[in-house]
Amino acid sequence: PSTHLQNMLVEVPEIDELLHYSGVPDRDTLAQTFQEIRKTGQAVSLEIWAQEYNRLFEGNVLCPINESGFVRRDKGAILADIAGFYKAFGFQLAVNTGEKLDHLICELEFVVLLLIMLAKAREENLTEGYSVTYDALAAFCHDHLGEWLALFCQQLTQMTVLPVYQQIAKLIQSAWSGVMTVNQLPMAEGSLPAMAIEE
């Protein structure tokens, strides 16, 4: 169950370069925080990771990791809308994940795909492609991921007993705010402000 987090904590030597090209604010702080999380996470045993993951996200679900756990709308309508976004851009979930369409990792991966497409359209001066991708990205961030990501980070920070999860929540929220700012994307109403990362 903690596979996603383990994958995130492997060494990413290009993190500085990726952040540089992203243009997000506070790149040095984000890179440093990522490396600190990686080191802290590697010191936590797999058993403890699994126990805390299960305590938070499985069973009683102290911290839902799906949009439908936070957004109080018809679950079927949420999933149908997300499926429409994914289909329109050829995004498919890996068969072996077993995750629902509104899982945090799935929604983040889709946003990353759109950001890559947006950068490519900008680089190749594809005006129409840029406009279509930007509009989809803005709509998805506003109607889906942006509507619940800050709440998820806040809930995770409050519910976890592992400091590394609190660090991860702060990193996610700060990186998300940076991406929204640098791409001039609209923040969903009721979104929480970025959580400060302690240096």
Buried (B, 14 or more C-beta within 10 A) or exposed (E): EBEBBEEBBEEBEEBBEEBEEBEBEBBEBBBBBBBBBBEBBEEBEEEBBBBBBEBBBEEEEBBBBBBBBBBEEEBEEBBEBBEEBBEEBEBEBEEEEEBBBBBBBBBBBBBEBBBEBBBEBBEEEBEEBBEBBBEBBBBBBBBBBBBBBBBBBBBBBEBBEBEBBBBBBBBBBBBBBBBBBEBEBEBBEEBEEBBEBEE
